Amino acid sequence: MLVELGLVEQRYRAVCEVLDGATVTDVAKRNGVARQTVHDWLRAYANGGMAALVDRSSKPQSCPHQMSPAIEARIVELRRANPGWGPRTILHRLGREGFDPLPGRSSVHRALLRHGLIEPGKRRRRRSDYKRWERGRSMELWQMDVVGRIHLADGTEFSAVTGIDDHSRFCVCARLVVRATARPVCDALAHAMRVHGVPDQILTDNGKVFTARFGKGPGPVLFDRICNDNGIRHLLTAPYSPTTTGKVERFHKTLRREWLKENDYRFATIAEVQASLDAWVDQYNTERPHQSIGMAAPVERFRLATRRDSVEVGDEPVVAAVSTVRPAGVSRWVNQRGQISLAGFSYRVGPAFAGEPVEVVCHNGLVEILHAGVVMATHAQRLRPGDPKPTPRGPKTGRSRAATSGMTVARIADGSGTISFAGASYRAGRAWARTTVQVAIVGASLQLSVDGKVIRVHPIRHDRAKEHGAYATPNGRPRKPKTA
């Protein structure tokens, strides 16, 4: 007869068996548990009797590092006041407000999940093959781009010309434009340089407003001319590589999440939108902590920059006058080795520009090589204007060799300079049209000659089995006379 025992009763019987002299190993085997489990039952029975054999919760009675209700309430309050803030930003703000001890970032994340303030989802890990880089000081490099889909209340769409200082992440430009064409984009660049100074370099993508690299025109575009006139080196990304300008692209994500999400389709005029954007940019630069620079505000790094002022010329948006006028250049194509030829000398441009057209300018003893209006290489001029020019080399003329002796047949070339032999066509050249050409087989080649001089040699393309029939008619098939 089978009797179902309760859990406590089963454990009690196991304890009694051990107390009666049975080994722990045999008792554990009969009950299907580990030996350590039987020892735990014995210890519990010795300390509390049969009542101690009941299952109890493994939850600790206290948790000293558990987040306090006050901190959790403040986390919820900060998130609701700033929907764009993540766990790191909220944790940084708690530290500035004097909360001690601070919870962990994952604890803040779980608190936001408990209150339904963020959507649960799998977090994306950072790709290990991304190469992170940063310039060593402010005003050394600006990253600039254009972001669109900014709307007024009536649906009118605008774009914003944006710029980020690479070292400090300071927003140097956030100017709205009706259309992101050359003149508005360059006006935004000129305004940024008047306010913050002239950077050493500017990095952009290959948009037509920034460069003529892939455009139909000869270039340079207005943006390149402003950079050249102010001594700025204009850097371009490789095609289809948006991660190169990742800092300004990441700024666009923050702008859309923290400012545009609440202000899109809200204002009636572009002046109101620009005022709201300027206020957010000021808060972004001076108050908002930036994770990539140690949770410091961008202005803390940018204020250390050395300013290089710009000079306006007339009513044009182009700032800083050109000290010398570059003379007109000549066009060259870069060969497969990344070099160009000029006045009998070779100058290196780089294998990355192989097959690309460049402009070569010679002045003040230098040879400047420009691609799409941007100086790619500078060399000392190897041949000065006053030096004697090298003797031009005439075209090489080959000497015709005598035809190889052997069995030959005659064929008459047609109007395009082609003869027929053994069912295949071979070209002699248009200069030999309507001319009798001697055909001979030499090794694995077919030789064409006129008056005993070789004019062309072809690899054999015909069926070798048909050669006997071709040699059987050395002068070709007899032509049928025309009858009236």
PLY file of the C-alpha trace (Angstrom):
ply
format ascii 1.0
element vertex 484
property float x
property float y
property float z
element edge 483
property int vertex1
property int vertex2
end_header
0.00 0.00 0.00
1.44 3.39 -1.07
1.20 6.26 1.35
2.00 9.86 0.29
4.15 11.56 2.89
4.31 15.28 3.49
7.54 17.18 2.86
8.25 17.83 6.55
7.40 14.26 7.51
9.73 12.86 4.86
12.60 15.01 6.12
11.81 14.05 9.73
11.97 10.31 8.90
15.32 10.86 7.15
16.68 12.58 10.24
15.40 9.73 12.46
17.09 7.11 10.27
20.43 8.87 10.64
19.93 9.20 14.40
19.13 5.47 14.59
22.48 4.57 13.05
21.99 4.68 9.25
24.70 6.35 7.20
24.10 9.76 5.62
25.06 8.35 2.19
22.39 5.61 2.30
19.69 8.01 3.55
20.54 10.57 0.85
20.40 7.89 -1.86
16.96 6.58 -0.68
15.50 10.10 -0.62
17.08 11.21 -3.91
18.99 14.17 -2.48
22.61 15.14 -1.94
24.52 14.29 1.21
24.86 18.00 2.04
21.06 18.29 2.02
20.75 15.57 4.67
23.35 17.40 6.78
21.29 20.61 6.44
18.19 18.76 7.72
20.13 17.42 10.69
21.46 20.88 11.52
18.01 22.48 11.23
16.39 19.77 13.41
19.06 20.19 16.07
18.52 23.97 16.21
14.74 24.19 15.95
13.16 20.78 16.10
10.62 19.52 13.63
9.33 23.08 12.88
12.74 24.02 11.44
12.32 21.49 8.63
9.71 23.68 6.90
10.82 25.55 3.73
11.55 29.24 4.31
12.18 32.18 2.01
15.80 32.79 1.05
15.25 36.55 0.90
17.57 38.38 3.32
15.86 40.15 6.20
17.72 43.38 5.42
19.57 44.93 2.42
21.92 47.74 3.50
22.68 48.88 -0.09
19.04 48.99 -1.22
17.97 52.27 -2.83
16.10 54.49 -0.41
12.57 55.67 -1.27
13.74 59.30 -1.28
16.36 58.63 -3.97
13.90 56.63 -6.07
11.34 59.42 -5.85
13.97 61.96 -6.99
14.96 59.71 -9.92
11.34 59.57 -11.07
10.99 63.34 -10.65
14.13 64.09 -12.72
13.07 61.72 -15.50
9.58 63.19 -15.76
10.99 66.73 -15.85
13.60 65.75 -18.48
12.31 62.88 -20.65
15.53 62.79 -22.64
17.78 62.02 -19.66
19.14 58.51 -19.31
20.43 56.66 -16.21
23.94 58.14 -16.48
22.75 61.74 -16.67
20.30 61.24 -13.80
23.02 59.59 -11.71
25.36 62.53 -12.38
22.66 65.00 -11.33
22.04 63.05 -8.09
25.74 63.33 -7.29
25.67 67.10 -7.84
22.65 67.39 -5.54
24.56 65.70 -2.71
22.87 62.30 -2.44
25.06 59.81 -0.59
25.45 56.92 -1.09
24.69 56.98 -4.82
22.96 53.99 -6.42
24.49 52.19 -9.37
23.61 52.99 -12.96
21.79 49.68 -13.36
19.77 50.44 -10.19
18.62 53.73 -11.72
17.75 51.85 -14.91
15.63 49.32 -12.97
13.89 52.11 -11.06
12.89 53.74 -14.35
11.63 50.38 -15.59
9.53 49.81 -12.45
7.75 53.14 -12.95
7.21 52.62 -16.67
9.34 55.62 -17.68
11.43 53.68 -20.21
10.59 50.80 -22.50
12.26 47.49 -21.60
14.47 46.21 -24.36
17.79 44.63 -25.12
20.63 47.11 -24.79
22.95 47.42 -27.76
26.61 46.88 -27.05
29.22 49.20 -28.50
30.84 47.79 -31.61
34.43 46.87 -30.83
35.66 47.67 -34.35
34.79 51.37 -34.08
37.92 53.49 -33.84
37.44 56.34 -31.38
39.47 59.50 -31.89
39.50 63.02 -30.46
41.59 66.12 -31.16
43.87 67.31 -28.40
42.55 70.87 -28.01
39.52 73.01 -28.80
39.26 74.92 -32.10
41.54 72.38 -33.77
38.69 70.69 -35.65
35.00 71.38 -36.22
32.57 68.75 -37.48
29.75 70.28 -39.55
26.62 68.83 -41.12
23.00 69.62 -42.00
19.97 68.15 -40.22
16.44 68.48 -41.64
12.76 67.79 -40.85
12.23 70.77 -38.51
8.67 72.11 -38.93
6.61 75.17 -38.08
3.04 74.95 -36.85
1.74 75.21 -40.45
3.97 72.36 -41.65
6.72 74.44 -43.28
9.95 72.46 -43.18
13.39 73.86 -42.31
16.91 72.55 -41.90
19.63 73.41 -39.41
23.32 73.87 -40.16
25.11 72.38 -37.15
28.70 72.34 -35.98
30.47 70.64 -33.05
33.97 71.27 -31.72
35.66 67.86 -31.81
37.60 68.20 -28.54
35.06 69.86 -26.25
31.73 68.81 -27.94
30.80 72.51 -27.76
28.05 73.40 -30.25
29.54 76.21 -32.37
26.72 76.39 -34.91
22.98 75.65 -34.88
21.42 77.96 -37.45
18.08 77.40 -39.17
17.86 77.80 -42.96
14.91 77.59 -45.31
16.94 75.59 -47.83
20.35 74.08 -47.20
21.97 75.53 -50.32
25.47 76.97 -50.68
24.82 80.57 -49.62
22.76 79.87 -46.41
25.20 77.16 -45.31
28.18 79.48 -45.83
26.37 82.32 -44.02
25.96 79.96 -41.04
29.69 79.10 -41.19
30.64 82.79 -41.34
28.39 83.58 -38.38
29.94 80.77 -36.32
33.45 82.06 -37.08
32.51 85.62 -36.17
31.20 84.41 -32.79
33.74 81.74 -31.84
36.75 82.36 -34.07
38.35 80.46 -36.96
39.19 76.75 -36.47
42.25 75.05 -37.88
40.28 72.34 -39.70
36.67 71.53 -40.63
35.41 68.00 -41.26
32.30 67.44 -43.40
30.73 64.77 -45.53
30.68 64.92 -49.34
27.48 66.98 -49.70
27.34 69.29 -52.72
27.13 72.36 -50.47
30.47 71.39 -48.90
32.56 70.14 -51.83
32.61 69.63 -55.59
34.27 66.25 -55.14
31.39 64.33 -56.72
29.65 67.24 -58.43
29.53 68.03 -62.14
31.16 71.45 -61.80
34.93 72.06 -61.79
34.90 73.57 -58.28
35.82 74.81 -55.81
32.46 75.56 -54.19
31.85 78.60 -51.97
32.39 76.58 -48.76
35.85 75.52 -49.96
36.73 79.07 -50.94
35.85 80.35 -47.47
38.03 77.64 -45.91
40.96 78.42 -48.23
40.67 82.20 -47.67
40.76 81.74 -43.88
43.57 79.20 -43.77
41.23 76.34 -42.79
42.02 72.83 -43.95
38.80 71.26 -45.21
38.69 67.51 -44.53
36.22 65.18 -46.25
34.96 61.78 -45.15
35.28 58.69 -47.28
32.08 57.86 -49.21
29.47 55.92 -47.21
31.24 56.38 -43.86
28.92 58.36 -41.56
30.80 57.23 -38.44
33.70 59.55 -39.36
31.51 62.53 -38.43
30.00 60.57 -35.55
30.18 63.42 -33.01
27.95 65.77 -34.97
25.65 62.86 -35.90
25.33 62.01 -32.20
24.56 65.67 -31.53
21.68 65.42 -34.02
20.25 62.48 -32.07
20.38 64.47 -28.82
18.86 67.52 -30.51
15.93 65.51 -31.86
15.30 63.69 -28.59
15.64 66.59 -26.15
14.55 69.63 -28.17
12.79 68.77 -31.42
10.48 66.16 -29.90
8.74 68.83 -27.82
9.08 71.82 -30.17
8.30 70.37 -33.59
5.11 71.85 -35.11
4.91 74.23 -32.14
6.04 77.71 -33.28
4.52 79.98 -35.90
7.65 81.75 -37.19
11.24 80.77 -37.84
12.42 83.49 -35.43
10.58 81.77 -32.58
12.07 78.41 -33.53
15.58 79.91 -33.69
15.14 81.55 -30.27
14.01 78.25 -28.74
16.90 76.40 -30.39
19.43 79.00 -29.16
18.15 78.61 -25.58
18.50 74.82 -25.77
22.01 75.09 -27.28
23.05 77.41 -24.45
21.80 74.87 -21.91
23.55 72.07 -23.87
26.87 73.95 -23.83
26.86 75.29 -20.26
24.74 73.00 -18.06
24.12 69.60 -19.60
26.81 67.05 -18.58
28.40 65.21 -21.51
29.25 61.57 -20.98
32.14 61.45 -23.50
34.12 64.18 -21.67
33.77 62.84 -18.14
30.27 64.23 -17.40
31.55 67.81 -17.69
29.73 70.58 -19.52
31.25 71.32 -22.99
31.97 74.94 -22.04
34.46 73.77 -19.39
36.73 72.48 -22.16
35.89 75.04 -24.82
36.75 78.07 -22.66
40.42 77.03 -22.80
40.56 77.47 -26.59
42.86 80.01 -28.22
40.73 82.30 -30.38
41.77 83.24 -33.91
39.51 86.08 -35.05
38.17 86.51 -38.55
38.01 89.64 -40.68
34.99 90.49 -42.84
35.43 91.80 -46.37
32.62 94.10 -47.59
29.13 92.68 -47.59
30.24 89.18 -48.51
29.94 86.35 -45.98
33.50 85.36 -46.82
35.71 86.26 -43.86
39.43 87.04 -43.93
41.01 88.36 -47.09
43.32 86.36 -49.27
46.95 87.39 -48.89
48.06 86.25 -52.35
46.11 85.45 -55.49
46.70 81.93 -56.71
47.39 81.85 -60.47
45.45 79.70 -62.88
46.42 76.06 -62.96
46.45 73.18 -65.39
44.50 69.94 -65.27
46.08 66.54 -64.85
44.87 62.98 -64.26
46.40 60.96 -61.43
47.86 57.67 -62.66
47.51 54.29 -60.99
50.64 54.90 -58.89
49.12 58.07 -57.42
51.37 60.45 -59.39
50.97 63.20 -61.98
53.37 64.41 -64.65
54.25 68.09 -65.09
56.97 69.53 -67.34
58.67 66.15 -67.56
58.72 65.55 -63.79
56.53 63.31 -61.61
54.82 64.61 -58.46
53.14 62.39 -55.90
49.49 62.92 -54.94
48.63 59.60 -53.29
47.16 56.26 -54.42
43.77 57.23 -52.96
43.35 59.72 -55.85
44.29 57.29 -58.64
42.16 57.99 -61.72
40.92 61.35 -60.37
41.28 64.74 -62.10
43.34 67.35 -60.24
44.37 70.95 -60.75
48.08 71.82 -60.59
49.15 75.36 -59.69
52.76 76.61 -59.76
53.70 79.79 -57.86
56.49 80.99 -55.58
58.57 77.93 -56.38
55.90 75.51 -55.21
53.66 73.02 -57.00
50.22 72.79 -55.35
47.97 69.90 -56.34
44.25 70.52 -55.71
41.42 67.99 -55.82
37.92 69.48 -55.89
39.36 72.82 -54.81
41.22 71.40 -51.79
45.03 71.28 -51.65
46.00 67.62 -51.44
49.80 67.91 -51.82
52.51 70.57 -52.08
55.96 70.00 -53.61
59.00 72.11 -54.40
58.94 72.97 -58.10
61.59 70.99 -59.93
61.60 73.17 -63.03
61.44 76.95 -62.60
59.79 79.16 -65.24
63.18 80.64 -66.32
64.89 77.29 -66.75
65.28 75.83 -70.25
62.55 73.42 -71.14
63.47 69.79 -71.69
63.81 68.64 -75.26
60.49 67.11 -76.31
60.61 63.50 -77.20
59.16 62.54 -80.54
56.79 59.63 -80.98
58.37 56.24 -81.14
58.12 54.68 -84.61
58.52 50.96 -84.92
60.34 49.31 -87.82
58.50 46.70 -89.82
60.22 43.33 -89.88
60.33 41.07 -92.84
57.63 38.48 -93.19
58.45 34.91 -92.24
59.00 32.69 -95.25
56.73 29.72 -95.72
53.41 28.74 -97.24
51.22 31.81 -97.73
47.86 32.57 -99.28
46.52 35.86 -100.60
43.36 37.53 -99.37
41.79 40.87 -100.31
40.80 43.04 -97.32
37.26 44.40 -97.38
36.24 48.05 -96.96
36.87 47.95 -93.18
40.34 46.40 -93.50
39.32 42.83 -92.53
40.26 39.59 -94.26
38.67 36.13 -94.02
40.73 32.98 -93.48
39.47 29.46 -92.69
36.03 30.75 -91.74
37.30 33.41 -89.27
37.78 37.16 -89.63
41.12 38.87 -88.92
41.66 42.62 -88.99
44.51 44.08 -90.99
43.62 47.74 -90.53
41.60 50.36 -92.39
44.76 51.58 -94.11
44.89 48.24 -95.98
41.26 48.23 -97.18
40.82 46.78 -100.72
44.44 45.65 -100.63
45.85 42.19 -101.22
47.24 40.82 -97.96
49.46 37.77 -97.59
48.39 35.36 -94.82
50.75 32.83 -93.21
50.65 30.50 -90.20
53.67 30.99 -87.94
53.61 28.77 -84.87
50.37 29.51 -82.99
49.90 32.90 -84.68
48.46 34.17 -87.92
50.73 36.64 -89.72
49.48 39.34 -92.13
51.97 41.03 -94.47
51.99 43.37 -97.43
54.89 43.60 -99.89
56.97 41.34 -97.68
56.55 43.47 -94.47
54.51 42.28 -91.46
51.56 44.59 -90.70
49.68 42.61 -88.07
49.95 39.36 -86.04
46.91 37.68 -84.44
46.48 34.62 -82.23
44.77 31.84 -84.15
40.99 31.89 -83.70
39.87 29.65 -86.56
39.33 25.89 -86.70
42.71 24.35 -87.52
40.97 21.56 -89.45
39.85 24.09 -92.05
43.36 25.32 -92.89
43.80 22.69 -95.65
40.80 24.02 -97.51
42.10 27.58 -97.10
45.50 26.65 -98.57
43.72 24.81 -101.42
42.53 28.20 -102.69
45.64 30.37 -102.30
44.02 33.34 -104.04
40.61 32.90 -102.40
37.42 31.75 -104.04
37.14 32.87 -107.62
34.76 35.78 -107.93
31.75 35.30 -110.13
31.71 37.72 -113.01
28.83 40.14 -113.03
26.37 39.53 -115.84
24.13 42.17 -117.29
0 1
1 2
2 3
3 4
4 5
5 6
6 7
7 8
8 9
9 10
10 11
11 12
12 13
13 14
14 15
15 16
16 17
17 18
18 19
19 20
20 21
21 22
22 23
23 24
24 25
25 26
26 27
27 28
28 29
29 30
30 31
31 32
32 33
33 34
34 35
35 36
36 37
37 38
38 39
39 40
40 41
41 42
42 43
43 44
44 45
45 46
46 47
47 48
48 49
49 50
50 51
51 52
52 53
53 54
54 55
55 56
56 57
57 58
58 59
59 60
60 61
61 62
62 63
63 64
64 65
65 66
66 67
67 68
68 69
69 70
70 71
71 72
72 73
73 74
74 75
75 76
76 77
77 78
78 79
79 80
80 81
81 82
82 83
83 84
84 85
85 86
86 87
87 88
88 89
89 90
90 91
91 92
92 93
93 94
94 95
95 96
96 97
97 98
98 99
99 100
100 101
101 102
102 103
103 104
104 105
105 106
106 107
107 108
108 109
109 110
110 111
111 112
112 113
113 114
114 115
115 116
116 117
117 118
118 119
119 120
120 121
121 122
122 123
123 124
124 125
125 126
126 127
127 128
128 129
129 130
130 131
131 132
132 133
133 134
134 135
135 136
136 137
137 138
138 139
139 140
140 141
141 142
142 143
143 144
144 145
145 146
146 147
147 148
148 149
149 150
150 151
151 152
152 153
153 154
154 155
155 156
156 157
157 158
158 159
159 160
160 161
161 162
162 163
163 164
164 165
165 166
166 167
167 168
168 169
169 170
170 171
171 172
172 173
173 174
174 175
175 176
176 177
177 178
178 179
179 180
180 181
181 182
182 183
183 184
184 185
185 186
186 187
187 188
188 189
189 190
190 191
191 192
192 193
193 194
194 195
195 196
196 197
197 198
198 199
199 200
200 201
201 202
202 203
203 204
204 205
205 206
206 207
207 208
208 209
209 210
210 211
211 212
212 213
213 214
214 215
215 216
216 217
217 218
218 219
219 220
220 221
221 222
222 223
223 224
224 225
225 226
226 227
227 228
228 229
229 230
230 231
231 232
232 233
233 234
234 235
235 236
236 237
237 238
238 239
239 240
240 241
241 242
242 243
243 244
244 245
245 246
246 247
247 248
248 249
249 250
250 251
251 252
252 253
253 254
254 255
255 256
256 257
257 258
258 259
259 260
260 261
261 262
262 263
263 264
264 265
265 266
266 267
267 268
268 269
269 270
270 271
271 272
272 273
273 274
274 275
275 276
276 277
277 278
278 279
279 280
280 281
281 282
282 283
283 284
284 285
285 286
286 287
287 288
288 289
289 290
290 291
291 292
292 293
293 294
294 295
295 296
296 297
297 298
298 299
299 300
300 301
301 302
302 303
303 304
304 305
305 306
306 307
307 308
308 309
309 310
310 311
311 312
312 313
313 314
314 315
315 316
316 317
317 318
318 319
319 320
320 321
321 322
322 323
323 324
324 325
325 326
326 327
327 328
328 329
329 330
330 331
331 332
332 333
333 334
334 335
335 336
336 337
337 338
338 339
339 340
340 341
341 342
342 343
343 344
344 345
345 346
346 347
347 348
348 349
349 350
350 351
351 352
352 353
353 354
354 355
355 356
356 357
357 358
358 359
359 360
360 361
361 362
362 363
363 364
364 365
365 366
366 367
367 368
368 369
369 370
370 371
371 372
372 373
373 374
374 375
375 376
376 377
377 378
378 379
379 380
380 381
381 382
382 383
383 384
384 385
385 386
386 387
387 388
388 389
389 390
390 391
391 392
392 393
393 394
394 395
395 396
396 397
397 398
398 399
399 400
400 401
401 402
402 403
403 404
404 405
405 406
406 407
407 408
408 409
409 410
410 411
411 412
412 413
413 414
414 415
415 416
416 417
417 418
418 419
419 420
420 421
421 422
422 423
423 424
424 425
425 426
426 427
427 428
428 429
429 430
430 431
431 432
432 433
433 434
434 435
435 436
436 437
437 438
438 439
439 440
440 441
441 442
442 443
443 444
444 445
445 446
446 447
447 448
448 449
449 450
450 451
451 452
452 453
453 454
454 455
455 456
456 457
457 458
458 459
459 460
460 461
461 462
462 463
463 464
464 465
465 466
466 467
467 468
468 469
469 470
470 471
471 472
472 473
473 474
474 475
475 476
476 477
477 478
478 479
479 480
480 481
481 482
482 483
